[in-house]
């Protein structure tokens, strides 16, 4: 499970593994969301929408949430701090949870 993986070895989390877990366990509705000074329309940056929604539903910290982005965070962003890619990750580093708001509920747990 992703939450166990996050607690045991967050530095090895793979973004695709996170998305597969979310897709298997949650019903996703494309949702407009704001992240700091970036407005993401519904169906734009769905991966970030899923990760932030999952993290919010599970009351994850800022650091735990960033770990869910895997190498996009660890390699692309941390090793290139002045880059302009992965704006949702960079904004979350700057604004944290205070900067995140959703226009609706993006994820709903699939009842088994």
C-alpha positions as CSV (number, residue, x, y, z in Angstrom):
1,X,0.0,0.0,0.0
2,X,1.2,3.5,-0.8
3,X,0.8,4.9,2.7
4,X,3.0,2.1,4.2
5,X,5.6,2.7,1.4
6,X,5.5,6.4,2.2
7,X,6.1,5.7,5.9
8,X,8.9,3.1,5.3
9,X,10.8,4.5,2.4
10,X,9.5,7.7,0.9
11,X,12.7,8.2,-1.1
12,X,11.8,5.2,-3.3
13,X,8.2,6.1,-4.2
14,X,7.5,6.0,-7.9
15,X,4.9,8.5,-9.3
16,X,3.4,5.9,-11.7
17,X,3.0,3.5,-8.7
18,X,1.1,6.2,-6.9
19,X,-1.2,6.9,-9.8
20,X,-1.9,3.2,-10.4
21,X,-2.8,2.9,-6.7
22,X,-5.1,5.9,-6.9
23,X,-6.8,4.7,-10.1
24,X,-7.4,1.3,-8.6
25,X,-8.9,2.5,-5.4
26,X,-10.6,5.8,-6.2
27,X,-13.1,7.1,-8.7
28,X,-11.5,10.2,-10.2
29,X,-13.5,13.2,-11.4
30,X,-11.5,15.8,-13.3
31,X,-11.6,18.9,-11.1
32,X,-10.4,22.5,-11.4
33,X,-7.9,23.3,-8.7
34,X,-5.7,26.2,-7.6
35,X,-2.1,25.7,-6.4
36,X,-0.5,28.9,-5.3
37,X,-0.6,31.2,-8.3
38,X,-1.4,28.5,-10.8
39,X,-4.9,27.7,-11.8
40,X,-5.4,24.2,-13.2
41,X,-8.6,23.7,-15.2
42,X,-10.5,20.4,-15.0
43,X,-8.6,17.8,-17.1
44,X,-5.4,19.8,-16.9
45,X,-2.6,18.2,-14.8
46,X,-4.8,15.3,-13.7
47,X,-1.8,13.6,-12.2
48,X,-1.2,16.5,-9.8
49,X,-4.9,16.7,-9.1
50,X,-5.0,13.0,-8.1
51,X,-1.9,13.3,-5.9
52,X,-3.0,16.4,-4.1
53,X,-6.5,15.0,-3.6
54,X,-5.2,11.7,-2.3
55,X,-2.8,13.5,0.0
56,X,-5.6,15.8,1.3
57,X,-8.0,12.9,1.9
58,X,-5.3,11.1,3.9
59,X,-4.1,14.2,5.8
60,X,-0.6,13.9,4.5
61,X,2.0,16.5,5.4
62,X,3.7,18.7,2.8
63,X,6.8,16.5,2.8
64,X,4.8,13.3,2.5
65,X,2.8,14.8,-0.4
66,X,5.9,15.9,-2.2
67,X,7.4,12.4,-1.9
68,X,4.3,11.0,-3.8
69,X,5.6,12.8,-6.9
70,X,8.7,10.5,-6.9
71,X,11.5,11.4,-9.3
72,X,9.6,14.4,-10.6
73,X,10.2,15.9,-7.2
74,X,13.5,14.2,-6.1
75,X,15.3,14.6,-9.5
76,X,13.6,17.1,-11.7
77,X,12.8,19.7,-9.1
78,X,15.2,19.2,-6.2
79,X,18.2,18.8,-8.5
80,X,17.2,21.8,-10.6
81,X,15.8,24.3,-8.1
82,X,15.8,27.2,-10.6
83,X,13.9,25.2,-13.3
84,X,10.5,26.1,-14.6
85,X,9.1,22.6,-15.1
86,X,6.7,20.8,-12.8
87,X,5.1,24.1,-11.7
88,X,2.5,22.3,-9.5
89,X,5.3,20.7,-7.4
90,X,7.3,24.0,-7.3
91,X,4.2,25.9,-6.2
92,X,3.4,23.4,-3.5
93,X,7.0,23.7,-2.1
94,X,6.4,27.5,-1.9
95,X,2.8,27.7,-0.8
96,X,2.1,24.3,0.9
97,X,-1.4,23.3,1.8
98,X,-2.5,26.9,2.2
99,X,-2.2,27.4,-1.6
100,X,-4.3,24.3,-2.6
101,X,-8.0,24.6,-3.2
102,X,-10.3,22.4,-5.3
103,X,-13.5,23.4,-7.0
104,X,-15.1,20.0,-6.1
105,X,-14.2,16.5,-5.0
106,X,-11.7,14.9,-7.3
107,X,-11.5,11.6,-5.6
108,X,-14.0,9.3,-4.0
109,X,-12.9,6.0,-2.4
110,X,-14.3,3.0,-4.3
111,X,-16.3,0.9,-1.8
112,X,-15.5,-2.8,-2.1
